Amino acid sequence: MRDKKDNATLDLPGFSPAEPLEPEPKRPLGPRPRRATLQQVQLELLEPTDTTGLPLWTRDDKLDLTGLPIWAPD
């Protein structure tokens, strides 16, 4: 089923075509103010990191090379 254009809307009060307005004269634009660029700050993390942002690997006497705990003899 197709929709048909409703031309009766233009016959209603308040839907008359708008009268063309005279364009307002353009004011000369002044110089644009420069935006202040925000200074970026490197945040210090809790642990030291390498250049990729990953934490540095540190050797722990209680862990083996895989990161598993070393069980102390009783």
Helices and strands as residue ranges (DSSP letters): G 7-11
